[in-house]
Amino acid sequence: MKTIFSVLLFVSLFAGAQDKKHREHRAHSHGHAELSIAIDSLVGQLEFKSPAESIVGFEHKAKSDKDVQRLTTAKVDFETNISKYVQFDSSLGCKFEKKSIEMVSDASDDHHADFVARFDVTCAKPLQGTTILFDFTSVKKLKNIDATILAGELQLKAEIRKKKTTLEIK
């Protein structure tokens, strides 16, 4: 599991080393998200990150009862629907277990928070030679997702638009 985390960290750092101007623009682009899945053999991790506006509907710290309720609902909905958003081939017997779902902001910026969800993934069979279906169509404000999938020795990238997208793991 530490190896998987290290790979995810490496991918994040590598992506972050892109041109600064480009990174600043994409670092907080409403309607955009990043999805990372790393599975080594039968276990792995999934991380989803998007500006909170795209998932929760706001980015400031939840202070009012209405905001707290919207955030709670967004968290519950995301946890409940993760296996709809990311559908591994049913023959694999993959299960998701929530690690954390939170709104994260820089201490110096209360106006630009990210919605970050992390899950452990456990499958009964390896992913190689199968498909993953991504279906974020019910998340109305989400327009596109940059996905990175690491499965064993495979490294795959996909851009998921506002429609169901199938990715072959081979």
N, C-alpha and C positions, 0 to 999 in steps of 0.2 A: 504494500500500500504506500510505503514511503517513496518507492520508485515512481509510482503513478503520480503522486503529488509533485515530486521533483520534475517530472516531465511536463505536467501542467504549468508549473511555475516557470520552467524554461520557455515553454511556448508563449506564455504571457509576457515574459521579459523580452523575448525575441520580437514579438509583435510590437511591444512598447518601444523598441529601439528604432522604429520607423522614423521618417522625417518628422521633426517636432511640430511643424505647422500642421501637417496632416493628422498627427496624433491628437493635437489639441482640438482640432475640428471634430474628429470622430470620437473623442473621449466622452463627449456628451452630446449626442445627436438624437433628438427625440424620434421615436419610431424605429430606432436601430437597437439591436441586441447582439451579444456575443454568447455563443454556446460552445463549451468545451466538454468533450467526453473522452476519457482515457480509461481503457480497460486492458488489463494485463491478465491473460488467461481468462478467468471467470469472474474476476472482481475488478471494480473500478470506481470512478467518480464522475459526476456530472456537475458542471457549474454553468449557471445562466446569469448573465449580467446585462441590465438595461437601465437607462434613465428611468427613475421611478415614475415620472409623468406617463410613460408608455404603458405601465402596468397598474399603478395605483391611482393615477389621475392628478397627482401633485408631487412636489419634490421637497417641500419644506418639512420641518419636523412636525409630526402629528401632535397637535395641541388640543384642538377642539374634539368633542365627543364624536362629531361627524367624521373628522379626519381619522381618528383612532379606529372607528368602525370600518371605514373604507380600507385602511391598511390591513386590519384583521381579515376582512373579507378577501382582499387580494392574496394574502398569504395562504389562507385556507383553500381558495380556489386553485392557486398554483400547485399546492401540495396534492390536492385531490385530482388534478388534471395532468400531472406530469407524465403519467403513462399514456395519456392521449396525445400530449404534445410531442413526446418522443416514444415511438412505437417500435420496439425491437421485434424481429420475427418471432411469432408466438411459439415456435418450436424450441426457442432458446430458454424459455422459462425465466426471463429476466424480471427482477424485482427492484423497486426503488425504495430506499430508506432515507428519509429527510435527515440531513445533518444540521442545516440552518436555512432560514429564510428571513431576510432582514432588509431594512432600508439603511443604506450606508452613505454617510456624507463626510466630507472633509470638515474638520472642526472649525475651520475658518470660513466655511461657505455653507450657510443654512438654506441656500436656494437651489442647489444642484445636488440632489441625492440619487444614488443608484439603488435599484431593486436587485438584490443578489440572492440566488437560491442555490444551495449545494445539496447533492444527494449522493449516497453510496449506491452503487449498482452491483447486483450479484446475478449471474446467469448460470444456468445448469449446463450450457454448452457454449463453446467459443463462437464469436461473432463472424469470423472469416467465412466468406462464401454466402452470406445472407444479406438482408437489407434492413435499413432503418427508415421508417416513415416519419417525417416531421409534419405535424399539423398544428400550427399556431393560429389557424384561421379565426378562432373564437376570441382571440386577443385583438380587439378592434383597433387599438392605436399602434400596434406593432406592424411595421411595414417590411422590414427585412432583418435577417439574422445571419451573421457570419458564424458558421459552424466549423469547428476543428475536431476531428475524431482521430484518436490514436487507439488502434486495436492491435495488440501484439507488435509486430514489426511494421504495420501499415500506418501511414499518415495520410489522412484525407481532409480536404477542405470542401465546403459547400456554401453557397449563398442561398438562403431560404427566403423566398419572396412571400407575398401575401397569398400563397396557395399551398396545398399539400405538396411535399417534395419527398421523393424516395431516393435514398443513397445506397448504392451497392457497396458492400464491404468486401472488396477484392483488389 
